[in-house]
């Protein structure tokens, strides 16, 4: 879609956001998944972190974004 937009064949902006698990909300993990989650060095995203990331994404010019929180040495 972004190639078509660049050619003037589409309008607006599309952004694909790869979100991690949010700390609150509908998605939950059970004990076995939690151990894998902990092993990866990733943490659940807080609502404040998610909203800040979303604002940064909207202000940016990327069309694909990965949001991640946790230990950067292990993620």
DSSP file (Angstrom, degrees, kcal/mol; ACC not computed):
  #  RESIDUE AA STRUCTURE BP1 BP2  ACC     N-H-->O    O-->H-N    N-H-->O    O-->H-N    TCO  KAPPA ALPHA  PHI   PSI    X-CA   Y-CA   Z-CA
    1    1 A X     >        0   0    0      0, 0.0     4,-2.4     0, 0.0     5,-0.2   0.000 360.0 360.0 360.0 -39.1    0.0    0.0    0.0
    2    2 A X  H  >  +     0   0    0      1,-0.2     4,-2.4     2,-0.2     5,-0.2   0.869 360.0  53.0 -64.8 -35.3    2.8    2.4    0.8
    3    3 A X  H  > S+     0   0    0      2,-0.2     4,-1.3     1,-0.2    -1,-0.2   0.914 110.3  47.9 -63.3 -41.7    4.3    1.8   -2.7
    4    4 A X  H  4>S+     0   0    0      2,-0.2     5,-2.9     1,-0.2     6,-0.8   0.888 110.9  51.3 -65.4 -38.5    0.9    2.7   -4.2
    5    5 A X  H ><5S+     0   0    0     -4,-2.4     3,-1.6     4,-0.3    -2,-0.2   0.914 107.2  52.8 -63.7 -42.2    0.7    5.8   -2.0
    6    6 A X  H 3<5S+     0   0    0     -4,-2.4    -1,-0.2     1,-0.3    -2,-0.2   0.798 108.1  51.9 -63.5 -28.3    4.2    6.9   -3.1
    7    7 A X  T 3<5S-     0   0    0     -4,-1.3    -1,-0.3    -5,-0.2    -2,-0.2   0.434 120.3-111.0 -85.9  -0.2    3.0    6.6   -6.7
    8    8 A X  T < 5S+     0   0    0     -3,-1.6    -3,-0.2    -4,-0.2    -2,-0.1   0.605  90.3 114.0  81.4  11.5    0.0    8.7   -6.0
    9    9 A X  S   <S+     0   0    0     -5,-2.9     2,-0.3    -6,-0.2    -4,-0.3   0.564  77.2  33.6 -92.6  -9.8   -2.5    5.8   -6.4
   10   10 A X  S    S-     0   0    0     -6,-0.8     2,-0.3    -5,-0.1    -2,-0.2  -0.953  71.9-145.3-138.3 158.1   -3.5    5.8   -2.7
   11   11 A X        +     0   0    0     -2,-0.3     2,-0.1     2,-0.0    -6,-0.1  -0.867  56.2  30.1-123.8 158.4   -4.0    8.5   -0.1
   12   12 A X  S    S-     0   0    0     -2,-0.3     2,-0.4    -7,-0.1    -2,-0.1  -0.346  85.0 -73.7  88.9-173.7   -3.3    8.6    3.6
   13   13 A X        -     0   0    0     -2,-0.1     2,-0.4     2,-0.0    -2,-0.0  -0.975  31.0-159.1-129.0 136.6   -0.8    6.7    5.7
   14   14 A X        -     0   0    0     -2,-0.4     2,-0.4     2,-0.0    -2,-0.0  -0.943  10.9-176.3-112.7 137.1   -0.7    3.1    6.7
   15   15 A X        -     0   0    0     -2,-0.4     2,-0.6     2,-0.0    49,-0.2  -0.994  14.9-153.3-134.4 128.3    1.4    1.9    9.6
   16   16 A X  E     -a   64   0A   0     47,-2.6    49,-2.6    -2,-0.4     2,-0.5  -0.901  16.9-166.0 -98.6 120.2    1.8   -1.7   10.8
   17   17 A X  E     -a   65   0A   0     -2,-0.6     2,-0.9    47,-0.2    49,-0.2  -0.936  12.9-155.3-113.2 123.2    2.6   -1.8   14.5
   18   18 A X  E     -a   66   0A   0     47,-3.0    49,-2.6    -2,-0.5     2,-0.3  -0.842  24.0-166.5 -95.0 101.6    3.9   -5.0   16.1
   19   19 A X        -     0   0    0     -2,-0.9    49,-0.1    47,-0.2     3,-0.1  -0.619  11.8-138.8 -90.6 146.2    2.9   -4.6   19.7
   20   20 A X        -     0   0    0     -2,-0.3     2,-0.2     1,-0.2    24,-0.1  -0.251  51.7 -60.4 -82.3-175.0    4.1   -6.7   22.6
   21   21 A X        -     0   0    0     22,-0.1    24,-3.1    -2,-0.1     2,-0.3  -0.508  54.9-134.0 -65.0 132.1    1.8   -7.9   25.4
   22   22 A X  B     -b   45   0B   0     22,-0.2    24,-0.2    -2,-0.2    22,-0.1  -0.714   9.6-131.0 -88.0 143.6    0.1   -5.0   27.2
   23   23 A X  S    S+     0   0    0     22,-3.4     2,-0.3    -2,-0.3    23,-0.1   0.822  93.1  34.3 -64.6 -32.2    0.1   -5.2   31.0
   24   24 A X  S    S+     0   0    0     21,-0.5     2,-0.3     4,-0.0     3,-0.2  -0.888  92.3  58.3-121.8 154.8   -3.6   -4.5   31.1
   25   25 A X  S    S-     0   0    0     -2,-0.3     0, 0.0     1,-0.1     0, 0.0  -0.811  96.5 -43.0 125.7-167.0   -6.3   -5.4   28.7
   26   26 A X  S    S+     0   0    0     -2,-0.3     2,-0.4     2,-0.0    -1,-0.1   0.773 103.9  85.4 -75.0 -29.6   -7.8   -8.6   27.2
   27   27 A X        +     0   0    0     -3,-0.2     2,-0.3    -5,-0.0    -5,-0.0  -0.597  53.4 168.6 -79.9 131.3   -4.7  -10.6   26.5
   28   28 A X        -     0   0    0     -2,-0.4     2,-0.4    -7,-0.0    -5,-0.0  -0.947  22.4-141.3-134.3 157.1   -3.3  -12.6   29.4
   29   29 A X        -     0   0    0     -2,-0.3     2,-0.1     2,-0.0    -2,-0.0  -0.926  13.1-135.3-120.2 147.9   -0.7  -15.3   29.6
   30   30 A X     >  -     0   0    0     -2,-0.4     4,-2.3     1,-0.0     5,-0.2  -0.260  40.8 -84.3 -89.7-176.1   -0.7  -18.4   31.7
   31   31 A X  H  > S+     0   0    0      1,-0.2     4,-1.5     2,-0.2    -1,-0.0   0.870 125.4  48.8 -59.1 -43.6    2.2  -19.8   33.7
   32   32 A X  H  > S+     0   0    0      1,-0.2     4,-1.2     2,-0.2    -1,-0.2   0.897 114.6  45.5 -67.6 -39.3    4.0  -21.7   30.9
   33   33 A X  H  > S+     0   0    0      1,-0.2     4,-2.6     2,-0.2    -1,-0.2   0.851 107.2  60.2 -70.1 -32.9    3.8  -18.7   28.6
   34   34 A X  H  X S+     0   0    0     -4,-2.3     4,-2.7     1,-0.2    -1,-0.2   0.866 101.3  53.3 -62.8 -36.5    5.0  -16.4   31.4
   35   35 A X  H  X S+     0   0    0     -4,-1.5     4,-2.1     2,-0.2    -1,-0.2   0.902 111.2  45.5 -67.5 -38.8    8.2  -18.3   31.7
   36   36 A X  H  X S+     0   0    0     -4,-1.2     4,-1.6     2,-0.2    -2,-0.2   0.903 112.2  52.4 -66.6 -40.6    9.0  -17.9   28.0
   37   37 A X  H  <>S+     0   0    0     -4,-2.6     5,-0.8     1,-0.2     4,-0.5   0.922 112.0  45.3 -60.7 -45.2    8.0  -14.3   28.2
   38   38 A X  H ><5S+     0   0    0     -4,-2.7     3,-1.0     1,-0.2    -1,-0.2   0.871 109.0  56.3 -66.1 -37.7   10.5  -13.8   31.2
   39   39 A X  H 3<5S+     0   0    0     -4,-2.1    -1,-0.2     1,-0.2    -2,-0.2   0.826 100.2  59.5 -63.1 -33.0   13.2  -15.7   29.4
   40   40 A X  T 3<5S-     0   0    0     -4,-1.6    -1,-0.2    -3,-0.2    -2,-0.2   0.660 108.2-121.9 -72.8 -15.7   13.1  -13.4   26.4
   41   41 A X  T < 5 +     0   0    0     -3,-1.0    30,-2.6    -4,-0.5    34,-0.3   0.416  69.5 131.8  86.6  -2.4   13.9  -10.3   28.5
   42   42 A X  B   < -C   70   0C   0     -5,-0.8    -1,-0.3    28,-0.2     2,-0.3  -0.528  41.0-157.5 -84.5 151.9   10.7   -8.7   27.4
   43   43 A X        -     0   0    0     26,-2.4    26,-0.4    -2,-0.2     2,-0.2  -0.826  30.5 -92.8-117.9 161.7    8.3   -7.0   29.8
   44   44 A X        -     0   0    0     -2,-0.3     2,-0.4   -24,-0.1   -22,-0.2  -0.519  45.5-112.9 -72.1 144.7    4.6   -6.3   29.4
   45   45 A X  B     -b   22   0B   0    -24,-3.1   -22,-3.4    -2,-0.2   -21,-0.5  -0.652  26.2-135.9 -82.1 127.5    3.9   -2.8   28.0
   46   46 A X     >  -     0   0    0     -2,-0.4     4,-2.6   -24,-0.2     5,-0.2  -0.417  23.2-112.8 -76.7 160.6    2.2   -0.4   30.4
   47   47 A X  H  > S+     0   0    0      1,-0.2     4,-2.6     2,-0.2     5,-0.2   0.896 119.0  51.8 -60.2 -40.6   -0.7    1.8   29.1
   48   48 A X  H  > S+     0   0    0      2,-0.2     4,-2.1     1,-0.2    -1,-0.2   0.915 111.3  46.7 -63.8 -42.6    1.4    4.9   29.6
   49   49 A X  H  > S+     0   0    0      2,-0.2     4,-2.7     1,-0.2    -2,-0.2   0.901 112.8  50.4 -64.8 -40.4    4.3    3.4   27.6
   50   50 A X  H  X S+     0   0    0     -4,-2.6     4,-2.6     2,-0.2    -2,-0.2   0.911 110.9  47.3 -64.4 -43.4    1.9    2.2   24.9
   51   51 A X  H  X S+     0   0    0     -4,-2.6     4,-2.3     2,-0.2    -1,-0.2   0.885 112.7  49.7 -66.7 -38.0    0.3    5.6   24.5
   52   52 A X  H  X S+     0   0    0     -4,-2.1     4,-2.3    -5,-0.2    -2,-0.2   0.933 112.2  47.7 -64.5 -45.0    3.7    7.3   24.4
   53   53 A X  H  X S+     0   0    0     -4,-2.7     4,-2.6     1,-0.2    -2,-0.2   0.916 110.7  52.1 -60.9 -43.3    4.8    4.8   21.7
   54   54 A X  H  X S+     0   0    0     -4,-2.6     4,-2.5     1,-0.2    -1,-0.2   0.915 109.5  49.0 -61.0 -44.0    1.6    5.4   19.7
   55   55 A X  H  X S+     0   0    0     -4,-2.3     4,-1.8     1,-0.2    -1,-0.2   0.912 111.9  48.9 -60.8 -43.0    2.1    9.1   19.8
   56   56 A X  H  X S+     0   0    0     -4,-2.3     4,-1.2     1,-0.2    -2,-0.2   0.889 110.4  51.5 -64.0 -39.2    5.7    8.7   18.6
   57   57 A X  H  < S+     0   0    0     -4,-2.6     3,-0.4     1,-0.2    -2,-0.2   0.923 109.4  49.6 -63.3 -44.5    4.6    6.4   15.8
   58   58 A X  H  < S+     0   0    0     -4,-2.5    -1,-0.2     1,-0.2    -2,-0.2   0.846 112.8  47.3 -64.7 -33.5    2.0    8.9   14.6
   59   59 A X  H  < S+     0   0    0     -4,-1.8    -1,-0.2    -5,-0.2    -2,-0.2   0.675 105.7  76.4 -80.4 -16.9    4.6   11.7   14.6
   60   60 A X  S  < S-     0   0    0     -4,-1.2    -3,-0.1    -3,-0.4    -4,-0.0  -0.083  77.1-131.4 -84.5-173.9    7.1    9.5   12.8
   61   61 A X        +     0   0    0    -46,-0.0     2,-0.2    -2,-0.0    -4,-0.1   0.227  63.0 118.4-125.2  13.6    7.4    8.5    9.2
   62   62 A X        -     0   0    0     -5,-0.2     3,-0.1     1,-0.1    -2,-0.1  -0.501  46.5-160.5 -78.4 149.5    7.9    4.8    9.4
   63   63 A X  S    S+     0   0    0      1,-0.3   -47,-2.6    -2,-0.2     2,-0.4   0.503  81.6  42.9-107.9  -6.4    5.4    2.4    7.9
   64   64 A X  E    S+a   16   0A   0    -49,-0.2     2,-0.4     2,-0.0    -1,-0.3  -0.984  70.7 175.8-137.0 128.1    6.5   -0.7   10.0
   65   65 A X  E     -a   17   0A   0    -49,-2.6   -47,-3.0    -2,-0.4     2,-0.5  -0.992  20.2-155.8-136.7 138.0    7.3   -0.4   13.7
   66   66 A X  E     -a   18   0A   0     -2,-0.4     2,-0.5   -49,-0.2   -47,-0.2  -0.968  12.8-159.9-109.7 124.5    8.2   -2.9   16.4
   67   67 A X        +     0   0    0    -49,-2.6     2,-0.3    -2,-0.5   -47,-0.1  -0.906  21.2 163.2-104.0 130.2    7.4   -1.8   20.0
   68   68 A X        -     0   0    0     -2,-0.5     2,-0.3   -49,-0.1   -24,-0.1  -0.998  17.6-171.6-148.2 142.3    9.3   -3.6   22.7
   69   69 A X        +     0   0    0    -26,-0.4   -26,-2.4    -2,-0.3     2,-0.3  -0.968  43.7  61.5-131.3 150.8   10.1   -3.0   26.4
   70   70 A X  B    S-C   42   0C   0     -2,-0.3     2,-0.7   -28,-0.3   -28,-0.2  -0.951  92.8  -9.1 137.9-156.9   12.4   -4.9   28.7
   71   71 A X    >>  -     0   0    0    -30,-2.6     4,-2.2    -2,-0.3     3,-1.5  -0.691  53.7-155.6 -80.9 110.5   16.1   -5.7   29.0
   72   72 A X  T 34 S+     0   0    0     -2,-0.7    -1,-0.2     1,-0.3   -30,-0.0   0.760  91.4  59.7 -63.0 -23.9   17.7   -4.5   25.7
   73   73 A X  T 34 S+     0   0    0      1,-0.2    -1,-0.3     2,-0.1    -2,-0.0   0.754 116.5  32.0 -72.5 -23.7   20.6   -6.9   26.1
   74   74 A X  T <4        0   0    0     -3,-1.5    -2,-0.2   -33,-0.2    -1,-0.2   0.677 360.0 360.0-106.6 -23.0   18.2   -9.9   26.1
   75   75 A X     <        0   0    0     -4,-2.2    -3,-0.1   -34,-0.3    -1,-0.1   0.524 360.0 360.0 -68.2 360.0   15.3   -8.8   23.8
